[in-house]
């Protein structure tokens, strides 16, 4: 197991000023990890196409505007790209300082969304805050804030996490509070993502095997209790085992998704030619956009999308590993957490669409319809790009120092 050690020093003021001057002078294209950026943009653009295709029928019927959801998703994409550009300009050291503030804001938002009249209820779940031009799905912001906070916590209390039970349990108390508030919405899928992401980060932070087993048992017990305490959650958990037992009621979503996969075969029935999106597949443009993609573009396109997600996650882990070797612990923890979160959420959504996991109500990152999810995921990609850029700059600074020492030594 890899354990990240704390840095032994920081750049002095002069070297920091030189770093900022070089950063301003460097063209933007040279700052970016182009393979990572291009992969994310492909998923974003493909998501726009599939949202347009999968939502035409429902938008025409409900709103008399076939491209209503597409135009909204395009607007969210523009906002997300602008937000990502702004976040990319912010040093990660600043994000490290804002972690505690973000987690306090998250708890306040989770409390607000539960207040009748303030929280916006959709399909029986109060997960949104109406901000006027956009509705904020609080759980998406909470996921990001939790990762940032945990990354900072693991830097500040690295030794305690590795050696003392108290240092290990403190963040679990926070996760428990967050999970309780999310279950009250209810948003069981977000609880699962946050809990598993936290487990992964604490493991990478050096938690002992005993502590990790304790964490797994505690999280497993909490998730099991949350599942069995609600009839609709138990129905979701059991239906996916045999959706054909009740294909017109509890198993309707999953059976329709499986039919979509079957119709798509290798190369699909053609873009826009899906039958399942025509009022058969509920939430076709949100939770089940991947099933529509499988039907219209086929297994070949499904494999491309899966490979793109795998590439982004692997790229994130590689960036985190490089940051770890350069003794940049916050960057490493942050990138590991973001990579685990993005990969886990994509895995769950795809698994639900393919019938190997119970329905969770989680969007497919960068592709499903939803403003909050799309904007937050654009910010996540921007943070990964920033982490890669800062790590490469650190390498350049170290190389320059070595070159100077070599030239001085040769001159003497």
Secondary structure per residue as TSV (DSSP state, phi and psi in degrees):
chain	resnum	aa	ss	phi	psi
A	1	X	-	360.0	137.6
A	2	X	-	-89.9	128.0
A	3	X	-	-116.0	128.1
A	4	X	-	-85.2	129.0
A	5	X	-	-93.3	157.3
A	6	X	-	-78.4	151.8
A	7	X	-	-68.5	152.3
A	8	X	S	-96.5	-8.8
A	9	X	-	-170.6	170.2
A	10	X	-	-127.3	159.3
A	11	X	-	-64.1	141.3
A	12	X	-	-76.1	175.9
A	13	X	H	-62.6	-39.4
A	14	X	H	-64.5	-47.0
A	15	X	H	-66.6	-32.6
A	16	X	H	-65.8	-40.7
A	17	X	H	-65.0	-40.1
A	18	X	H	-62.6	-39.9
A	19	X	H	-60.3	-45.8
A	20	X	H	-65.0	-38.1
A	21	X	H	-65.1	-43.2
A	22	X	H	-64.9	-36.8
A	23	X	H	-63.2	-42.1
A	24	X	H	-68.2	-35.2
A	25	X	H	-77.7	-24.2
A	26	X	S	-74.2	131.9
A	27	X	-	-59.0	147.1
A	28	X	H	-58.9	-38.3
A	29	X	H	-61.7	-30.0
A	30	X	H	-78.5	-14.6
A	31	X	H	-85.6	-14.0
A	32	X	S	-101.7	145.1
A	33	X	-	-82.4	94.7
A	34	X	H	-61.5	-43.2
A	35	X	H	-57.6	-41.3
A	36	X	H	-66.0	-46.0
A	37	X	H	-63.5	-45.1
A	38	X	H	-64.0	-40.7
A	39	X	H	-60.3	-44.9
A	40	X	H	-65.4	-40.5
A	41	X	H	-66.7	-35.7
A	42	X	H	-62.2	-45.7
A	43	X	H	-63.1	-40.0
A	44	X	H	-63.2	-47.5
A	45	X	H	-67.5	-41.3
A	46	X	H	-64.0	-36.6
A	47	X	H	-62.5	-41.3
A	48	X	H	-60.1	-44.1
A	49	X	H	-62.2	-44.9
A	50	X	H	-72.4	-33.2
A	51	X	H	-64.2	-43.0
A	52	X	H	-60.7	-46.5
A	53	X	H	-67.9	-43.4
A	54	X	H	-78.9	-16.8
A	55	X	H	-106.7	-2.3
A	56	X	H	-57.9	-47.5
A	57	X	H	-66.6	-48.7
A	58	X	H	-68.1	-34.9
A	59	X	H	-68.7	-37.5
A	60	X	H	-65.4	-42.2
A	61	X	H	-72.2	-44.2
A	62	X	H	-86.1	-34.0
A	63	X	H	-123.8	-3.3
A	64	X	S	57.3	28.1
A	65	X	-	-140.4	97.5
A	66	X	T	-56.1	-34.4
A	67	X	T	-102.8	22.7
A	68	X	H	-57.0	-51.9
A	69	X	H	-69.1	-32.6
A	70	X	H	-64.0	-47.3
A	71	X	H	-63.7	-37.5
A	72	X	H	-65.6	-43.8
A	73	X	H	-64.4	-36.9
A	74	X	H	-64.5	-40.0
A	75	X	H	-63.5	-43.6
A	76	X	H	-62.4	-36.4
A	77	X	H	-63.7	-42.9
A	78	X	H	-63.4	-44.6
A	79	X	H	-62.1	-42.1
A	80	X	H	-63.7	-41.5
A	81	X	H	-65.8	-40.1
A	82	X	H	-64.4	-45.4
A	83	X	H	-61.7	-40.7
A	84	X	H	-63.2	-40.2
A	85	X	H	-61.9	-41.8
A	86	X	H	-65.9	-45.3
A	87	X	H	-63.5	-36.9
A	88	X	H	-60.9	-29.9
A	89	X	T	-78.4	-10.2
A	90	X	S	-92.7	124.5
A	91	X	-	-61.0	145.8
A	92	X	H	-67.2	-25.6
A	93	X	H	-59.7	-35.5
A	94	X	H	-67.5	-41.9
A	95	X	H	-60.9	-36.4
A	96	X	H	-60.2	-39.1
A	97	X	H	-71.3	-27.0
A	98	X	H	-86.7	-4.9
A	99	X	H	-52.5	-53.9
A	100	X	H	-60.2	-36.9
A	101	X	H	-65.3	-43.2
A	102	X	H	-63.5	-36.8
A	103	X	H	-72.1	-33.4
A	104	X	H	-66.6	-42.9
A	105	X	H	-61.0	-40.4
A	106	X	H	-60.5	-46.7
A	107	X	H	-62.8	-39.5
A	108	X	H	-64.1	-42.8
A	109	X	H	-65.9	-39.8
A	110	X	H	-63.9	-34.6
A	111	X	H	-72.1	-41.3
A	112	X	H	-62.9	-40.0
A	113	X	T	-67.0	-17.9
A	114	X	T	-88.8	-8.6
A	115	X	S	-81.1	121.9
A	116	X	B	-58.1	135.2
A	117	X	T	94.7	-21.9
A	118	X	T	-103.1	-50.7
A	119	X	E	-73.1	140.0
A	120	X	E	-95.0	123.7
A	121	X	E	-97.7	129.7
A	122	X	E	-134.1	125.9
A	123	X	T	53.8	38.0
A	124	X	T	83.9	1.5
A	125	X	E	-119.7	130.8
A	126	X	E	-96.7	85.5
A	127	X	E	-116.8	-2.1
A	128	X	E	-123.0	148.5
A	129	X	E	-113.9	127.2
A	130	X	E	-80.6	112.4
A	131	X	-	-104.3	19.3
A	132	X	S	96.1	-90.0
A	133	X	S	-79.2	-14.4
A	134	X	S	-149.0	147.6
A	135	X	E	-100.9	124.9
A	136	X	E	-89.6	120.4
A	137	X	E	-83.1	106.4
A	138	X	H	-59.0	-37.0
A	139	X	H	-60.9	-31.2
A	140	X	H	-66.5	-42.9
A	141	X	H	-65.8	-38.5
A	142	X	H	-64.1	-39.7
A	143	X	H	-58.1	-47.1
A	144	X	H	-64.9	-45.6
A	145	X	H	-62.6	-37.9
A	146	X	H	-65.4	-42.8
A	147	X	H	-63.1	-45.2
A	148	X	H	-62.3	-44.3
A	149	X	H	-64.8	-46.4
A	150	X	H	-62.9	-37.4
A	151	X	H	-61.0	-44.1
A	152	X	H	-66.9	-39.5
A	153	X	H	-62.5	-42.3
A	154	X	H	-67.2	-26.1
A	155	X	H	-75.2	-45.6
A	156	X	H	-70.2	-33.2
A	157	X	T	-124.1	36.5
A	158	X	H	-59.1	-45.1
A	159	X	H	-66.3	-40.3
A	160	X	H	-64.9	-40.4
A	161	X	H	-62.3	-37.4
A	162	X	H	-80.6	-24.1
A	163	X	H	-120.5	-27.6
A	164	X	-	-116.3	139.9
A	165	X	H	-66.4	-33.7
A	166	X	H	-63.7	-41.3
A	167	X	H	-64.9	-27.3
A	168	X	H	-79.5	-36.3
A	169	X	H	-80.9	-27.5
A	170	X	H	-57.3	-50.1
A	171	X	H	-65.0	-26.3
A	172	X	H	-66.0	-34.1
A	173	X	H	-62.2	-41.5
A	174	X	H	-65.0	-44.1
A	175	X	H	-60.9	-37.6
A	176	X	H	-63.1	-44.1
A	177	X	H	-63.4	-46.4
A	178	X	H	-60.5	-44.3
A	179	X	H	-64.1	-39.4
A	180	X	H	-61.4	-45.6
A	181	X	H	-65.4	-37.3
A	182	X	H	-68.5	-37.4
A	183	X	H	-66.2	-31.2
A	184	X	H	-69.1	-19.1
A	185	X	H	-65.6	-51.4
A	186	X	T	-97.8	152.6
A	187	X	-	-145.9	76.6
A	188	X	H	-66.5	-33.8
A	189	X	H	-62.4	-43.6
A	190	X	H	-63.7	-37.0
A	191	X	H	-60.6	-45.3
A	192	X	H	-62.3	-43.7
A	193	X	H	-64.3	-47.4
A	194	X	H	-64.5	-43.1
A	195	X	H	-64.4	-46.7
A	196	X	H	-69.3	-38.1
A	197	X	H	-62.3	-43.4
A	198	X	H	-62.2	-40.2
A	199	X	H	-60.3	-44.8
A	200	X	H	-63.2	-41.5
A	201	X	H	-67.6	-41.3
A	202	X	H	-66.4	-36.0
A	203	X	H	-62.3	-46.4
A	204	X	H	-67.5	-24.1
A	205	X	T	-75.6	-5.9
A	206	X	T	104.5	14.0
A	207	X	-	-59.0	139.7
A	208	X	-	-68.1	162.1
A	209	X	H	-59.8	-40.7
A	210	X	H	-62.0	-45.1
A	211	X	H	-63.6	-39.2
A	212	X	H	-66.8	-40.8
A	213	X	H	-63.2	-40.8
A	214	X	H	-60.5	-42.7
A	215	X	H	-62.7	-45.3
A	216	X	H	-61.4	-42.9
A	217	X	H	-65.6	-41.7
A	218	X	H	-65.1	-47.8
A	219	X	H	-64.0	-41.3
A	220	X	H	-61.9	-41.9
A	221	X	H	-65.3	-41.7
A	222	X	H	-65.0	-44.1
A	223	X	H	-67.3	-37.8
A	224	X	H	-64.8	-43.6
A	225	X	H	-61.6	-42.7
A	226	X	H	-63.3	-34.7
A	227	X	H	-72.2	-48.7
A	228	X	H	-75.0	-17.2
A	229	X	T	-79.3	-8.7
A	230	X	-	-128.4	124.3
A	231	X	H	-59.6	-39.2
A	232	X	H	-70.0	-31.2
A	233	X	H	-70.1	-41.4
A	234	X	H	-62.3	-37.8
A	235	X	H	-63.5	-41.5
A	236	X	H	-63.8	-41.2
A	237	X	H	-68.3	-33.3
A	238	X	H	-92.2	-27.0
A	239	X	H	-63.1	-38.9
A	240	X	T	-65.7	-19.3
A	241	X	T	-68.0	-34.6
A	242	X	-	-151.1	73.9
A	243	X	G	-64.0	-23.6
A	244	X	G	-75.1	-8.7
A	245	X	G	-67.0	-29.7
A	246	X	G	-143.9	68.7
A	247	X	T	-69.8	-12.5
A	248	X	T	-107.5	5.3
A	249	X	T	-135.8	-97.3
A	250	X	T	-66.7	-30.3
A	251	X	T	-96.8	11.6
A	252	X	H	-62.9	-49.3
A	253	X	H	-56.5	-49.8
A	254	X	H	-68.8	-41.0
A	255	X	H	-63.3	-39.2
A	256	X	H	-67.1	-37.2
A	257	X	H	-65.0	-42.2
A	258	X	H	-65.6	-37.0
A	259	X	H	-62.9	-39.6
A	260	X	H	-61.6	-43.7
A	261	X	H	-62.9	-41.8
A	262	X	H	-65.4	-38.6
A	263	X	H	-69.5	-29.3
A	264	X	H	-69.4	-31.5
A	265	X	T	48.7	-138.9
A	266	X	T	-77.9	-46.3
A	267	X	T	-122.3	11.1
A	268	X	-	81.4	170.5
A	269	X	S	-90.1	-4.1
A	270	X	-	112.1	141.8
A	271	X	T	-60.1	126.5
A	272	X	T	88.5	-3.7
A	273	X	-	-101.3	12.9
A	274	X	-	-63.6	137.6
A	275	X	S	-92.4	-35.3
A	276	X	T	-64.6	-28.8
A	277	X	T	-73.2	-12.3
A	278	X	T	-82.1	63.9
A	279	X	T	74.2	4.6
A	280	X	T	-88.8	-42.6
A	281	X	S	-98.5	106.7
A	282	X	T	-64.2	146.5
A	283	X	T	54.1	43.9
A	284	X	T	-63.2	-30.8
A	285	X	T	-92.7	-2.4
A	286	X	T	-115.3	-90.9
A	287	X	T	-68.4	-28.9
A	288	X	T	-116.2	29.0
A	289	X	H	-65.2	-27.8
A	290	X	H	-67.5	-35.0
A	291	X	H	-67.2	-39.3
A	292	X	H	-65.4	-40.4
A	293	X	H	-59.6	-42.6
A	294	X	H	-63.0	-38.6
A	295	X	H	-70.9	-43.2
A	296	X	H	-84.2	-34.4
A	297	X	H	-113.1	-9.1
A	298	X	H	84.5	176.8
A	299	X	H	-62.6	-32.9
A	300	X	H	-58.6	-47.0
A	301	X	H	-69.3	-34.4
A	302	X	H	-58.5	-45.0
A	303	X	H	-65.7	-36.7
A	304	X	H	-63.1	-45.1
A	305	X	H	-62.0	-44.9
A	306	X	H	-61.6	-42.0
A	307	X	H	-64.9	-36.1
A	308	X	H	-65.2	-42.4
A	309	X	H	-65.0	-42.6
A	310	X	H	-60.9	-41.1
A	311	X	H	-62.3	-44.2
A	312	X	H	-62.9	-43.4
A	313	X	H	-65.4	-45.9
A	314	X	H	-62.3	-40.5
A	315	X	H	-61.5	-41.1
A	316	X	H	-62.0	-44.5
A	317	X	H	-64.0	-35.9
A	318	X	H	-66.7	-41.5
A	319	X	H	-62.3	-43.8
A	320	X	H	-62.0	-40.0
A	321	X	H	-65.1	-41.5
A	322	X	H	-64.0	-41.9
A	323	X	H	-64.1	-37.5
A	324	X	H	-62.2	-44.4
A	325	X	H	-64.9	-30.0
A	326	X	T	-88.1	11.3
A	327	X	T	58.5	48.9
A	328	X	-	-118.8	76.0
A	329	X	H	-64.0	-41.8
A	330	X	H	-62.2	-45.2
A	331	X	H	-58.1	-44.8
A	332	X	H	-63.4	-49.5
A	333	X	H	-61.7	-42.8
A	334	X	H	-61.1	-48.1
A	335	X	H	-67.2	-40.5
A	336	X	H	-58.7	-45.7
A	337	X	H	-63.2	-44.5
A	338	X	H	-63.6	-41.3
A	339	X	H	-64.5	-44.2
A	340	X	H	-61.1	-45.8
A	341	X	H	-60.5	-52.1
A	342	X	H	-62.1	-46.4
A	343	X	H	-65.7	-40.3
A	344	X	H	-64.6	-44.7
A	345	X	H	-66.6	-40.0
A	346	X	H	-63.3	-43.0
A	347	X	H	-61.2	-44.2
A	348	X	H	-65.6	-46.3
A	349	X	H	-61.3	-46.9
A	350	X	H	-64.5	-40.0
A	351	X	H	-62.1	-40.4
A	352	X	H	-63.7	-44.8
A	353	X	H	-62.8	-31.7
A	354	X	T	-94.2	-0.1
A	355	X	T	82.3	15.4
A	356	X	S	-100.7	-4.9
A	357	X	S	-137.6	151.0
A	358	X	-	-69.5	153.0
A	359	X	-	-62.3	137.9
A	360	X	-	-124.8	-13.4
A	361	X	-	74.6	25.4
A	362	X	-	-98.6	138.8
A	363	X	-	-78.9	159.7
A	364	X	-	-86.2	117.4
A	365	X	T	-52.2	133.4
A	366	X	T	71.2	-6.1
A	367	X	T	-121.2	-43.7
A	368	X	S	-68.1	153.6
A	369	X	S	-68.6	136.7
A	370	X	-	150.5	119.3
A	371	X	H	-66.0	-47.2
A	372	X	H	-61.6	-47.9
A	373	X	H	-62.2	-44.3
A	374	X	H	-65.6	-44.9
A	375	X	H	-64.6	-44.7
A	376	X	H	-63.6	-39.2
A	377	X	H	-68.3	-33.9
A	378	X	H	-63.1	-38.7
A	379	X	H	-65.9	-39.5
A	380	X	H	-60.3	-47.0
A	381	X	H	-61.6	-40.4
A	382	X	H	-62.3	-38.8
A	383	X	H	-66.1	-39.5
A	384	X	H	-62.6	-42.1
A	385	X	H	-64.7	-39.8
A	386	X	H	-65.3	-41.8
A	387	X	H	-62.4	-42.8
A	388	X	H	-63.3	-43.3
A	389	X	H	-63.0	-47.6
A	390	X	H	-64.1	-36.6
A	391	X	H	-66.8	-41.2
A	392	X	H	-67.3	-36.9
A	393	X	H	-64.3	-37.6
A	394	X	H	-62.3	-40.9
A	395	X	H	-63.3	-42.5
A	396	X	H	-63.6	-41.7
A	397	X	H	-62.9	-41.9
A	398	X	H	-65.5	-38.7
A	399	X	H	-65.7	-40.0
A	400	X	H	-61.9	-40.8
A	401	X	H	-62.8	-42.6
A	402	X	H	-65.8	-37.6
A	403	X	H	-64.4	-40.7
A	404	X	H	-64.8	-41.7
A	405	X	H	-64.6	-38.4
A	406	X	H	-66.2	-42.4
A	407	X	H	-67.4	-39.0
A	408	X	H	-65.3	-43.3
A	409	X	H	-63.6	-39.5
A	410	X	H	-68.7	-35.4
A	411	X	H	-70.7	-31.1
A	412	X	-	-77.2	360.0
